[in-house]
Amino acid sequence: MKPLIILVEDDTNILEYLKLTLEYNDCQVITAINGKEGLKILSELKEYPDLIISDIMMPEMNGYDFFDAVSNNPIYCQVPFIFLSALDSPEDVRFGKMLGVDDYLTKPVNEEDFLAIVFGKIKRNKTINLINEKINEVYSSYEIAEELVSKEKEDIIILIEVHWDDVIGPKLVNHFPTGTILDSSLSSISDQLYDGVKAMYGHDSILSGEGLLIPLKNYNITAYVFFDSYPDESFRGGRKDYMLSLIATTITYFQSLKIKQILIELSSIYKKEKEWDLEMYWNKCSQILTKSSILSS
């Protein structure tokens, strides 16, 4: 099936050029001339788009407001989003990335670079969706405590640390905070995350400092997982493998991009075998999940 791309751009010449370029490369493209029209198109779609590409400076609803609306929509918040803008100063690019977009391209864009980024984002998103399907297929029949799916459940935000090797598999070694309703289930959740990703990537391929956003439907929660390793001859295979994960009631795709940076920082400390403070990093992640949108603050 051809990937479906929503393209939002008020310059009709650029809009037509990009549309033809993408269609020539076997994509379905739906166009809009501003964010307001883009939101209307999204609301009428019967399928999820694979990617959204948007200009920033547009009438009626600019790209910032369009992105803000999409990123706060529970249905489309996990669709990769790229800004393509004539705003090319370092400050503009930095602000766009700070908002949490998946990429920021400046005009005029090189066609080869443009296509490489577009298809790279689509491929990565499809891989994540396949992992989600695999995990939910394997574990959807597992019974869980009623309190985990009740409407009255507390908001969950838990940071966990997991080690494994190719024989023993995953082992939960640390988490913060303790005393939550998920404490007794965290080992099972860790196993699900590990098994699902390993089934897709294989053990060696996942240990490259990558992260994935995975909804666990049987627990009605979402996990952002970050895999990494470092050389250590005292462990099987000559390396220490580990996973850091943030588990929450809800994590949007755009929040996960910011969480990844925090877990990269935490991982770099871990590799140096220094003391680390899970509570401090839990607080950092919690702020991302609980603060209001930048555009409305």
C-alpha positions in Angstrom: 0.0 0.0 0.0 1.3 3.5 -0.9 2.2 5.7 2.1 -0.3 8.4 2.8 1.2 11.9 3.4 -0.6 15.1 4.4 1.1 18.1 2.8 0.3 21.6 4.1 1.7 24.6 2.2 0.2 27.9 1.2 2.6 28.5 -1.7 0.8 26.8 -4.6 4.0 26.4 -6.7 5.9 24.6 -3.9 2.8 22.6 -3.0 2.4 21.3 -6.5 6.1 20.6 -6.9 6.3 18.6 -3.7 3.0 16.8 -4.4 4.3 15.7 -7.8 7.6 14.6 -6.4 6.0 12.5 -3.7 3.5 11.0 -6.1 6.2 10.2 -8.6 7.9 8.3 -5.8 4.8 6.2 -5.2 3.1 8.1 -2.3 -0.5 9.2 -1.8 -0.6 12.9 -1.1 -3.5 15.0 0.3 -2.8 18.7 0.2 -4.0 21.7 2.3 -3.1 25.4 2.1 -3.1 26.1 5.8 -3.3 24.4 9.2 -7.1 24.9 9.5 -7.7 23.1 6.3 -5.2 20.4 7.3 -7.1 19.7 10.6 -10.3 19.4 8.6 -8.7 16.8 6.3 -7.4 14.8 9.3 -10.8 14.8 10.9 -12.4 13.4 7.7 -9.8 10.7 7.0 -10.7 7.0 7.4 -7.1 5.9 7.8 -4.0 7.1 9.6 -1.6 9.2 7.6 2.0 7.9 7.5 3.5 11.4 7.7 2.5 15.1 8.0 4.7 17.8 6.3 3.8 21.4 7.0 5.0 24.9 6.3 5.1 27.4 9.2 4.1 30.8 7.9 0.5 30.3 6.6 -2.7 32.3 6.8 -5.7 31.4 9.1 -3.7 28.8 11.0 0.1 28.7 10.9 2.3 25.7 11.2 3.0 26.1 14.9 -0.7 26.1 15.8 -1.3 23.3 13.4 1.4 21.2 15.0 0.1 22.1 18.5 -3.3 20.9 17.6 -2.1 17.6 16.0 0.3 16.9 18.9 -2.5 17.2 21.4 -4.9 15.0 19.5 -5.0 11.5 21.0 -5.7 10.0 17.5 -2.9 11.6 15.5 -0.4 12.5 18.1 1.9 9.6 17.1 2.1 10.5 13.4 5.6 11.8 12.4 5.5 15.5 11.7 8.0 17.5 9.7 8.3 21.3 9.3 9.4 22.5 5.9 9.9 26.3 6.2 11.7 29.3 4.8 12.4 30.3 8.4 16.0 29.1 8.4 17.8 30.9 11.2 19.3 28.8 13.9 16.8 30.2 16.4 13.9 29.2 14.2 15.2 25.7 13.7 16.0 25.4 17.4 12.5 26.6 18.4 10.8 24.1 15.9 12.8 21.2 17.3 12.1 22.4 20.9 8.4 22.0 20.2 9.0 18.4 19.4 8.7 18.0 15.6 10.3 14.9 14.1 12.4 17.0 11.7 12.9 20.5 10.5 13.8 21.2 6.9 14.5 24.6 5.3 13.6 25.9 1.9 14.8 25.4 -0.8 15.1 21.7 0.0 17.3 19.3 -1.9 15.1 16.7 -3.5 17.2 13.7 -2.6 17.6 14.8 1.0 13.9 15.5 1.2 12.9 12.0 -0.1 15.5 10.3 2.1 14.1 12.0 5.2 10.5 11.4 4.2 10.9 7.7 3.6 13.2 7.3 6.6 10.5 8.6 8.9 7.8 6.5 7.3 9.9 3.3 7.5 10.7 3.9 11.2 7.0 4.5 12.0 5.9 1.4 10.2 8.5 -0.7 12.1 7.3 0.7 15.5 3.7 -0.1 14.5 4.7 -3.7 13.6 6.4 -4.0 17.1 3.2 -2.7 18.7 1.1 -5.3 16.8 3.5 -8.1 17.8 3.4 -7.2 21.5 -0.4 -6.8 21.5 -0.9 -10.0 19.6 1.2 -12.0 22.1 0.0 -10.5 25.3 -3.5 -9.3 24.6 -5.0 -12.3 26.3 -3.1 -11.9 29.5 -5.3 -11.2 32.5 -4.5 -8.1 34.6 -5.8 -6.7 37.8 -9.1 -4.8 37.5 -7.7 -1.7 39.1 -5.4 -1.2 36.2 -8.2 -0.6 33.7 -10.6 1.2 36.0 -11.6 4.8 35.2 -10.5 5.8 38.7 -6.9 4.6 38.3 -4.2 7.1 39.2 -2.0 8.8 36.6 1.0 6.5 36.2 4.6 7.7 35.5 7.3 5.1 36.4 11.0 5.1 35.3 12.5 1.6 35.2 15.9 0.1 34.7 16.2 -3.4 33.1 19.3 -5.6 32.5 19.4 -8.7 30.3 21.7 -11.1 28.4 20.9 -13.5 25.6 20.2 -16.5 27.9 18.7 -15.0 31.1 16.6 -12.4 29.2 15.3 -9.2 30.9 15.6 -8.6 34.7 14.0 -5.5 36.4 16.7 -4.1 38.7 15.4 -0.7 39.7 12.4 1.6 39.3 11.0 4.9 40.7 8.7 5.5 42.3 7.9 2.4 44.3 4.5 1.6 45.9 2.4 2.1 42.7 -0.4 -0.1 41.5 2.0 -1.4 38.8 4.7 -2.6 41.1 3.7 -6.2 41.0 3.3 -6.1 37.2 6.6 -4.3 36.2 8.6 -7.5 35.6 5.9 -8.8 33.3 5.8 -5.4 31.5 9.5 -5.5 31.1 9.3 -9.0 29.5 6.6 -7.8 27.1 8.7 -4.9 25.9 11.9 -7.0 25.5 10.1 -9.9 23.8 8.3 -7.6 21.4 11.3 -5.6 20.3 13.6 -8.6 20.1 11.0 -10.4 17.9 11.3 -7.5 15.4 14.9 -6.5 15.6 16.8 -9.5 17.0 18.9 -9.2 20.1 22.0 -7.5 18.7 20.2 -4.9 16.5 18.3 -3.3 19.4 21.4 -2.4 21.4 22.4 0.7 19.5 21.1 3.6 21.6 17.6 3.6 20.0 14.2 4.3 21.5 10.7 3.3 20.7 7.2 4.4 21.8 5.1 1.3 22.5 1.4 1.2 23.7 0.6 -1.8 25.9 -3.1 -2.3 25.3 -3.5 -5.1 27.8 -2.4 -2.7 30.6 -3.9 0.4 29.0 -0.6 2.2 29.3 2.2 3.5 27.1 6.0 2.9 27.4 8.9 4.7 25.9 11.8 2.3 25.8 15.5 3.1 25.2 18.0 0.3 24.6 21.8 0.6 24.9 24.9 -1.3 25.9 28.6 -0.8 26.7 31.7 -3.1 26.7 32.2 -5.1 29.9 34.1 -8.4 29.8 32.5 -9.5 33.1 29.2 -10.0 31.3 28.1 -12.6 28.7 29.2 -11.6 25.2 31.7 -9.0 26.6 29.1 -6.2 27.0 26.5 -5.0 29.5 23.1 -4.6 27.9 20.3 -2.6 29.4 17.0 -0.9 28.8 15.7 2.3 30.3 11.9 2.9 30.1 9.4 5.4 31.1 5.9 4.0 31.6 2.9 6.3 31.8 -0.8 6.5 31.4 -0.3 8.4 28.1 2.9 9.4 26.2 2.5 11.2 22.9 4.9 10.8 20.1 6.1 14.4 20.5 6.7 14.0 24.2 8.7 10.8 23.5 11.2 12.9 21.5 12.0 15.0 24.6 12.0 12.0 26.9 14.5 10.3 24.6 17.0 13.1 25.2 16.6 12.7 29.0 17.2 8.9 28.7 20.2 9.5 26.5 21.7 11.7 29.2 20.9 9.1 31.9 22.4 6.4 29.7 25.6 8.3 29.3 26.0 8.5 33.1 25.2 4.8 33.4 27.9 3.9 30.9 30.5 5.7 33.1 29.3 3.6 36.1 28.6 6.7 38.1 26.0 7.2 40.8 22.6 8.2 39.3 19.5 9.6 40.7 16.4 7.9 39.2 14.1 10.3 41.1 15.7 13.4 39.5 15.3 11.9 36.0 11.8 10.8 36.9 11.0 14.4 37.8 12.4 15.6 34.5 10.3 13.2 32.6 7.2 14.0 34.7 7.5 17.7 33.8 7.4 16.8 30.1 4.2 14.7 30.6 2.4 17.1 32.8 3.2 20.6 31.6 0.9 22.4 29.2 1.7 23.1 25.6 4.5 25.6 24.9 2.2 27.4 22.5 -0.5 28.0 25.1 1.7 28.9 28.0 
